[in-house]
Amino acid sequence: MASLEQRGNRFRVIFRLGGRKHYVSVKAADRRDAEACLVRVEENLRLVERGRMAVPAGADIGLFLLSDGKLEQPVEAVRPVRLAEVFESYRTQFTAGAKEAITREMEGVHLKHLARLIGGDTPVASITAAVVQRFVDARSQELHRGHPVKPTTVRKAVATLRFVWNWANRRGLAPTKFPDVELDFPKEKQPEPFRTYDQIQAILARGGVDKRRERELWDGLFLSPAEVEEVLKHVRRKTSARYLHPFLVTAAYTGARRAELFRARVEDFDFENKHVLLREKKRSRDTETFRTVDMVPRVEAVMRQYFAEIHPGGAVAFCSVADRTLTDGQTWKSFRMGVKGSKWHVLRGYHAFRHSFASNLAAAGIDQRVIDELMGHTTVEMQKRYRHLFPDQRRAAILTVFGG
């Protein structure tokens, strides 16, 4: 880090900082005094490199380190940035509209757990790979509603930490970039394949299914077209939220994501050309993209009536107050109230309508490329989840080769 050089009866300390070599003469009569100065320079150099001490603009760096920062002006001791401060800066200063409200809400949940387990008062500069791994281990052992936290959830929390940390670094709020770490996560479990209501009930009837797997089975429920209509009718009778039925009808017959429904505007329903425009953000992080789904008669009839008789006005398509966007919690609660007391209480949420839209297309033998276009699929993982629903195509392929 630093070394001592003697020239005759004079000494100087040589050190590197910021990629440059620096020198400072030492006023010492013997080597022991010079070595003491060397130790002092090294100690203060470490403080500067760690961000604990700042070199004033225009100051002689060597003299600054040798004098413990006591030059003509007092040393500016830089207080280490705490994790909670970085999180609060991100919460209040991140560019509005750059991310979906649902995404920001989930990030808030992740940041809460990160601050709780790592410690909000922890200096950011002291967070190493080992600290992040301890978070992974601790979070993976916790329960959520009686079930272990999924590895996917823990991975997303670490991804949030990385994004927020690097965002803060670019703005000078964090001293370094997120450490380059290789973390160990619990083994992922592949999601249950999509199944019908009767198939899941048959598995449960055989017994031996714990609560966790039962929950996972219902996560993979897809509804037949007749069952979709049954759920929609039941919710319409039970709910007092007048926006909910058209909201769910659109979800059921377009395959729209939750966030796409929240973003929908009145003009996105083109009754003349029989199209529904869905505003995406999954295809590109930086720009809003669109995809178009053909408007079926069911959607047209429901939405015409909704806009003419129920809609409170304004540009936002689904709302209870004009131009006030719905929230995920608001719609989820209304949906849960709508299915309460029926056989459909097993539905984990209205996202099942999106699964069902794709699953029924796949089961009918529709080309997967068409399904991918309608659904806006961007990953191979999501495409794979629907492949098992092409039984006729798979059987034909196998019989072509082995049927003889």
C-alpha positions in Angstrom: 0.0 0.0 0.0 2.8 2.4 0.9 6.5 2.2 1.3 9.4 4.1 2.9 12.3 5.4 0.8 15.5 6.8 2.2 17.7 9.3 0.4 20.8 10.1 2.4 19.5 11.2 5.8 16.0 12.1 4.4 13.0 9.9 4.1 9.8 10.0 2.1 6.7 7.9 1.9 5.6 6.6 -1.5 2.0 5.5 -2.0 -0.6 5.0 -4.7 -4.2 6.5 -4.7 -6.6 6.7 -7.6 -4.3 4.9 -9.9 -1.5 7.5 -9.4 1.8 7.4 -7.5 2.3 10.1 -4.8 5.2 11.1 -2.6 5.4 12.9 0.7 8.6 14.0 2.5 8.9 12.9 6.1 10.6 15.3 8.6 12.2 12.6 10.8 15.7 12.3 12.1 15.9 8.6 12.3 14.3 5.6 10.7 12.0 4.7 13.6 10.3 8.0 13.4 10.0 7.7 9.6 8.5 4.2 9.9 5.9 5.7 12.4 5.0 8.3 9.8 4.7 5.4 7.2 2.2 3.7 9.5 0.2 6.9 9.9 0.0 7.4 6.2 -1.2 3.8 5.6 -3.9 4.1 8.3 -5.3 7.3 6.8 -5.0 6.0 3.3 -7.2 3.1 4.3 -9.8 5.5 5.7 -9.8 7.4 2.4 -10.2 4.3 0.3 -13.1 3.1 2.5 -14.9 6.4 2.2 -14.4 7.2 5.9 -12.3 10.3 5.2 -12.5 12.7 2.3 -9.6 14.6 0.9 -10.5 18.3 0.5 -10.4 19.7 -3.1 -7.0 21.2 -3.9 -5.3 19.7 -0.8 -1.8 18.1 -0.9 -2.8 14.4 -0.6 0.5 13.4 1.0 0.5 16.1 3.6 -3.2 15.5 4.3 -2.5 11.8 5.1 0.6 12.5 7.1 -1.1 15.1 9.2 -4.1 12.9 9.9 -6.1 15.3 7.8 -5.3 18.3 10.0 -4.4 20.9 7.4 -5.5 24.5 7.3 -9.1 23.4 7.2 -10.6 20.7 9.3 -11.0 17.2 7.9 -14.4 16.3 6.5 -15.1 13.0 8.0 -17.6 11.3 5.7 -20.3 9.3 7.6 -20.8 5.9 6.0 -24.0 5.6 4.0 -26.5 3.2 5.7 -28.6 0.7 3.9 -31.9 2.2 5.1 -30.8 5.6 3.6 -30.2 4.1 0.2 -33.6 2.4 0.3 -35.3 5.6 1.3 -33.6 7.6 -1.5 -34.7 5.0 -4.0 -38.2 5.1 -2.7 -38.5 8.8 -2.9 -36.2 9.7 -5.9 -36.6 6.9 -8.4 -38.0 8.2 -11.7 -41.8 8.1 -11.5 -43.4 5.9 -14.2 -40.2 4.1 -15.0 -41.6 0.9 -13.4 -45.1 -0.5 -12.9 -46.9 0.3 -9.6 -47.1 -3.5 -8.9 -43.4 -3.8 -9.4 -42.6 -0.9 -7.1 -45.0 -2.5 -4.5 -43.2 -5.8 -4.7 -39.8 -4.0 -4.5 -41.0 -2.4 -1.3 -41.8 -5.8 0.2 -38.3 -7.0 -0.7 -36.6 -3.9 0.7 -38.5 -4.3 4.0 -37.2 -7.9 4.4 -33.6 -6.9 3.3 -33.5 -4.0 5.8 -34.9 -6.3 8.5 -32.5 -9.2 8.0 -29.4 -7.3 7.0 -30.0 -4.3 9.2 -31.1 -0.8 8.1 -28.2 0.8 10.0 -25.6 -1.4 8.3 -23.1 0.7 6.2 -23.5 -0.2 2.6 -19.7 -0.4 2.1 -19.5 -3.2 4.7 -22.1 -5.4 2.9 -20.1 -8.3 1.4 -21.0 -11.5 -0.4 -21.0 -13.2 2.9 -23.6 -10.8 4.3 -25.9 -11.3 1.2 -25.5 -15.0 1.5 -26.6 -14.8 5.2 -29.7 -12.9 4.0 -30.4 -15.7 1.5 -30.0 -18.4 4.1 -32.2 -16.6 6.7 -34.9 -15.6 4.4 -35.1 -19.1 2.9 -35.8 -20.5 6.3 -38.8 -18.2 7.0 -42.4 -19.0 6.5 -45.1 -17.1 4.5 -48.6 -18.0 5.5 -47.3 -21.2 7.0 -45.2 -22.2 4.0 -41.5 -21.8 3.4 -40.5 -18.8 1.3 -39.9 -19.9 -2.2 -36.3 -19.7 -3.7 -37.8 -17.6 -6.5 -38.9 -15.0 -4.0 -35.5 -14.9 -2.4 -33.8 -14.5 -5.8 -36.1 -11.6 -6.6 -35.2 -9.9 -3.3 -31.5 -10.1 -4.1 -32.2 -8.8 -7.6 -34.0 -5.9 -6.1 -31.0 -5.2 -3.8 -28.7 -5.3 -6.8 -30.8 -2.9 -8.8 -31.3 -0.4 -6.0 -27.7 -0.5 -4.9 -26.4 0.1 -8.5 -29.0 2.8 -9.0 -27.7 4.5 -5.8 -24.1 4.1 -7.0 -24.8 5.8 -10.3 -26.2 8.8 -8.4 -23.3 9.0 -5.9 -25.4 7.7 -3.0 -23.5 4.4 -2.6 -19.7 4.3 -2.6 -19.4 1.2 -4.8 -21.3 -1.0 -7.2 -23.1 -4.1 -5.9 -20.5 -6.8 -5.2 -19.9 -9.4 -7.8 -21.2 -12.4 -5.9 -22.1 -16.1 -6.5 -24.8 -17.1 -4.1 -26.2 -20.4 -3.1 -30.0 -20.7 -3.2 -32.2 -23.6 -2.2 -33.1 -25.9 -5.1 -35.9 -24.6 -7.2 -39.0 -26.7 -7.7 -40.6 -26.7 -11.1 -44.2 -25.4 -11.0 -46.9 -27.9 -11.2 -48.2 -28.4 -14.7 -51.5 -26.8 -15.5 -54.5 -29.1 -14.7 -58.3 -29.0 -14.8 -60.4 -28.7 -11.7 -61.4 -32.4 -12.0 -57.8 -33.5 -12.4 -56.7 -31.7 -9.2 -59.7 -33.0 -7.2 -58.8 -36.5 -8.3 -55.2 -36.1 -7.0 -56.5 -34.7 -3.7 -59.0 -37.5 -3.3 -56.2 -40.1 -3.5 -54.8 -38.5 -0.3 -51.2 -38.0 0.8 -51.1 -34.4 -0.3 -49.8 -31.9 2.2 -51.0 -28.3 2.4 -48.1 -26.9 0.5 -48.6 -29.2 -2.5 -52.3 -28.6 -2.4 -51.6 -24.9 -2.7 -49.2 -25.5 -5.6 -51.8 -27.7 -7.4 -54.4 -25.0 -7.3 -51.8 -22.5 -8.5 -51.8 -24.6 -11.7 -55.6 -24.7 -12.2 -56.9 -23.8 -15.6 -60.6 -23.4 -16.3 -62.5 -24.8 -19.3 -64.5 -22.3 -21.3 -67.7 -23.4 -19.5 -66.0 -23.1 -16.1 -64.7 -19.6 -17.1 -68.3 -18.5 -17.7 -69.4 -20.2 -14.4 -66.9 -18.2 -12.4 -67.7 -15.0 -14.2 -71.4 -15.4 -13.5 -70.8 -16.2 -9.8 -68.6 -13.2 -9.3 -71.0 -10.9 -11.0 -73.8 -12.0 -8.6 -71.6 -11.7 -5.5 -69.5 -8.6 -5.9 -70.5 -5.0 -5.3 -67.5 -3.7 -7.3 -69.2 -2.8 -10.5 -65.9 -2.6 -12.5 -64.9 -6.2 -11.6 -67.1 -8.2 -14.0 -65.9 -6.3 -17.1 -62.4 -6.4 -15.7 -62.5 -10.2 -15.4 -64.3 -10.7 -18.7 -61.5 -8.8 -20.4 -58.9 -10.9 -18.6 -60.6 -14.2 -19.5 -61.0 -13.5 -23.2 -57.8 -11.6 -24.0 -55.2 -13.2 -21.7 -54.2 -9.8 -20.4 -51.8 -9.6 -17.4 -52.9 -7.8 -14.3 -50.8 -4.7 -15.0 -52.0 -4.5 -18.5 -55.6 -4.4 -17.2 -54.7 -1.6 -14.8 -53.1 0.4 -17.7 -56.0 -0.1 -20.1 -57.6 3.0 -21.4 -61.1 3.5 -22.9 -59.7 4.0 -26.4 -57.9 0.6 -26.3 -61.3 -1.1 -26.9 -61.7 -0.6 -30.7 -65.3 -1.7 -31.3 -65.2 -0.8 -35.0 -62.2 -3.0 -35.8 -63.0 -5.6 -33.0 -59.5 -5.3 -31.4 -58.3 -4.8 -27.8 -55.0 -3.1 -27.4 -52.8 -4.3 -24.5 -50.1 -2.0 -23.2 -47.1 -4.1 -22.3 -43.9 -3.5 -20.3 -42.5 -7.1 -20.1 -41.0 -7.2 -23.6 -38.8 -4.1 -23.0 -37.6 -2.5 -19.8 -37.1 0.9 -21.4 -40.1 1.4 -23.6 -43.8 0.6 -23.5 -44.8 -1.9 -26.2 -48.2 -3.1 -27.4 -49.9 -6.2 -28.6 -53.4 -6.6 -30.1 -55.9 -9.3 -29.3 -59.1 -9.8 -31.3 -62.2 -8.8 -29.5 -64.7 -11.6 -29.1 -68.4 -10.9 -29.0 -68.5 -11.5 -25.2 -66.0 -8.8 -24.5 -67.7 -6.4 -26.9 -71.1 -6.8 -25.4 -69.9 -6.5 -21.8 -67.6 -3.5 -22.5 -70.1 -1.6 -24.5 -72.6 -1.8 -21.7 -70.0 -1.0 -19.1 -68.8 2.2 -20.9 -72.4 3.3 -21.6 -74.0 2.6 -18.2 -71.4 2.0 -15.4 -68.1 3.6 -16.2 -67.5 6.7 -14.0 -65.8 8.7 -16.8 -62.3 9.6 -17.7 -59.6 7.9 -19.8 -58.8 4.9 -17.5 -60.8 1.9 -18.6 -61.3 0.1 -15.3 -61.9 2.2 -12.3 -64.3 3.0 -9.5 -63.5 6.7 -9.5 -62.8 8.6 -12.7 -59.1 8.4 -13.8 -58.0 6.7 -10.6 -56.1 3.5 -11.4 -57.1 0.4 -9.6 -54.6 -1.4 -7.3 -53.7 -5.1 -7.2 -54.8 -5.3 -3.6 -58.1 -3.7 -4.3 -59.0 -6.0 -7.2 -57.7 -9.1 -5.5 -59.9 -8.4 -2.4 -62.9 -7.8 -4.6 -62.3 -11.1 -6.5 -61.8 -13.1 -3.3 -65.1 -11.8 -2.0 -66.7 -12.7 -5.3 -65.7 -16.4 -5.1 -66.2 -16.8 -1.4 -68.6 -19.5 -0.5 -68.4 -21.3 -3.8 -66.4 -24.2 -5.2 -64.2 -21.6 -6.9 -62.8 -20.3 -3.6 -59.8 -22.5 -4.5 -58.8 -20.0 -7.2 -55.6 -18.3 -6.0 -56.4 -15.1 -7.9 -57.8 -13.8 -11.2 -54.5 -14.5 -12.9 -56.0 -18.0 -13.4 -58.0 -16.4 -16.3 -54.7 -15.7 -18.2 -53.5 -19.3 -17.6 -56.9 -20.6 -18.8 -56.9 -18.4 -21.9 -53.6 -19.9 -23.1 -54.3 -23.4 -21.8 -57.6 -23.7 -23.7 -56.0 -22.4 -26.9 -53.2 -25.0 -26.5 -55.7 -27.8 -25.7 -57.5 -27.0 -28.9 -54.3 -27.4 -30.9 -53.7 -23.8 -31.7 -50.2 -23.2 -33.0 -47.9 -22.2 -30.1 -46.5 -19.3 -32.1 -50.0 -17.8 -32.2 -50.4 -18.4 -28.5 -47.1 -16.7 -27.8 -48.1 -13.7 -29.8 -51.5 -13.4 -28.1 -50.0 -13.9 -24.6 -46.9 -11.8 -25.2 -44.6 -14.6 -24.0 -41.0 -13.6 -23.9 -39.3 -16.6 -22.2 -38.8 -20.3 -23.1 -39.9 -21.2 -19.5 -43.4 -19.8 -20.0 -43.7 -21.5 -23.4 -42.7 -24.9 -21.9 -45.6 -24.7 -19.3 -48.1 -25.0 -22.1 -46.5 -27.7 -24.2 -48.0 -30.6 -22.3 -51.4 -29.3 -23.4 -50.8 -30.3 -27.0 -51.8 -34.0 -26.6 -53.0 -34.6 -30.2 -49.9 -33.1 -31.7 -47.6 -35.1 -29.4 -49.4 -38.4 -30.0 -49.3 -37.9 -33.7 -45.6 -37.2 -33.6 -44.9 -40.4 -31.5 -47.1 -42.6 -33.7 -45.5 -41.3 -36.8 -42.2 -42.8 -35.7 -43.2 -45.7 -33.4 -46.8 -46.4 -34.4 -45.9 -49.5 -36.5 
